[in-house]
Every structure is written in C-alpha cells, then in structure tokens.
Amino acid sequence: MTNKNNIEQLFKAYYEQMHRMAAALLHDDDLSRDIVHDVFASFLDASPDTQITGGYLLKAVRNRCLNHIRNCEIHDRIACLYFLENEEYETEDWPDEETIARIYGLIESDLSTQAQNVIRLRFTNGLPFTKVAASMGISETAVFKHLKHALTIIRQKLNENG
C-alpha cells in the first residue's frame, strides 16, 4: 500500500495531525514540517506490500521527534561539559608545567587504552567528537562517555593529591 498515490492520500489525510504532534513536541514549526516530510519521504522507498496506517504515521513522527530531542540533548550536554572550543582562557587559568606533567602521568597510568586514545585525539590533535568517533569506530556518545569518565578520574586524582 505504499505506491505514490496511496502515500499522497495518506499525506492529505494525516498531515495536519502529524504536524500538530511534531510542533507540540519540538516547538519549532519549520523543524516539525521537515520531520513530517521526512517520514513521508521514507515511505517512498518502502516495499509495496507495507501497510501504513494513521497510527503508524503518528508513531513514526513521534519517534523521529524524540530522536531529534535526544540528539539535541546529547549535543547540549557535550557543549556544557566540554566548552574548551567555545571560550578563550586567560593564561593564569591554565595549570602550571608541573600540573600538566601530573595530568599526562595520570592519563598514562590510570586510564584505559580507549580513554587515552580519545583524550589524545580530542585534546592533543584537536579533533571534534565526530572525527574522534569515526577514527576510533565508536559512536559520538561513546566518545562523550570516555571523555567524561577520563576527566572525572583526572579531577579526582588531582584533588586527592592537592
């Protein structure tokens, strides 16, 4: 039931409901339209025997909206925790040479190999999360988790030793 005529009929019948749901979840009219259109566009490539109902369409829009919200939340958490790219620092805010040497020592001795690689790629090579993830073959969320865990360990060890 996914030929172009049937999709057009479904579009006319359910578009307003789907758009209202997306707008209620996202609070962004343009983004809501985009998501609804993407849902319909995805059905153009579906097999002809796929049965599409109004409930299915609404669930598809809801799920795409929730995925978008989740992705935005992850991005916002990353931006809040790792703001190094976005702000300038005074030289007095940076640690002295001895502290930097201790940090490098902690990275080598207390972190897993994976976390060490993430730290090197992110901070030494200056790669963004997407490129770190691609080069290591892991997700951006995994990169975020490795960095968060590594920074937590480094902070704890530095605080323990004054």
N, C-alpha and C positions, 0 to 999 in steps of 0.2 A: 504494500500500500504506500510505497514511497516514491511513486512517479511524480513528476513535476506538477501535474495538475492537482494531485491529492495534497501535495505539500502547500500549494497555493491556497487550496481550500482550508487546510488547517491553519495557515498563516492568517487568513481573513477571519476565521472563527475564534482563534485563541490569542492573537497578537496583543490585544488590549489587556487581557488578564495577565499574560506573561510579562508585559511591560510594567504593569502596576506592581506585580510582585517584585520584579527586579529593582524598580525605583524605590520601593519600600525598604528593601534590604540594603541598597547601595547609596541611596540619597544623591544620586547623580543621574540625571536624565539621559545624557549622551552615552554614558557607560552602560546604562540599562538597555538602551536601544541596541548598542553594539553586541551585548551578550545575547539578547533575544535573536538578533540576526545571525549570530554565530551558531546558535542552537539549530536554527532552520538550515543554515548552510551545511551543517554537519550531516543532515539527513539527505542531502542531495547525493551523497556518495554511499548511502546505506543500501543494503541489498533490497531488491524489490519486494521480498516477502516479509519485510519488517513491519510489524503492526505498531502504529503510532497513535496513541490516544491523547486526549487533553490532559489527563493526569500525568502521563509520561512526559509531556512537554513542560508542564509546570515543575515537575521534579527536576528535569534537566536544567531549567533556568535557575531553580533554587540551588542546585549543586554547583553550577558554574559561578553563581554569585558568591556562595560560601567559599569556593576555591579562591576566588579573587580576593575576598576579605582576608582569608588565611594568608595568602601570599603577601598582601599589604602589611599584615601584622608582623610577619617574619621580617620583611624589609625594614619596618619601623623599629623593631627590636634590635636589629643589626645596626641601624643608624644610631640608635641611642647608646648602645654599648660600645660601639667602635667608631667613635666620632673623629678619629685621627685624620681622616681625609678632608674633613669639612672645616676645621678650625686651625688657626695659627697659634703657636705657643711661644711664650717668652722663653729665652734661654735659661732663665732661672728655674723654670718649671721642669726642665729635663733633669734626669738623675746624673750624678757625677760619674766619672770613669769607673770608680770602684764599684758602684751600684750596678752599672751596666755590665761589668765583668761578672758580678754575682748573678745577674739575670741570665747571662749566657751560660754560666755554670749550672744554674737550675734547669735551664732548658735541656742541656745535655744529660743531666743526671736524673731528673725527676719526671720527665715527660716521656710518653710513649713515642715510638718512631713516627707514627702517623701524626701525632700532635706536633712533633718537632718539624716535620715536613710542612705542615700547614702554617706554623709560625714563620718558618723561613720564607716560604712563598709569599705569604701575606705581607710581612713586615720588612724582610730583607730585600726581596725582589719587588715589593710594592704592587703585587698583583691584586686585582679586585676579586671578590668572592667567586664570581662566575668563572674566572680563569683558573683560580686555585682548584675549584671543584672539577673543572674539565681536565686539568693536567693530572689530577690525582684519581680521576674516575669515581668521584663520590658526589653526593648532592650538595647544594649550597647549604642546606640545613645541617648536614654533617660537618661542613667546614665551620659553620657558626658554633656548633656544639663543641668541636675540638678546640676552637679558639677560646670559648667561654671557659671550658674546663682547664685549659692550659693557663689562662690568665688568673683564674681562681687559685690554682696551685702556686703560681709565682707570687701572687699577693700574699697568700698565707705564709709561705716560706720567708718572704722578705719581712713581714710583720713579726714572725717568730724571732727573727734574728735582729730585730731593731732596724 
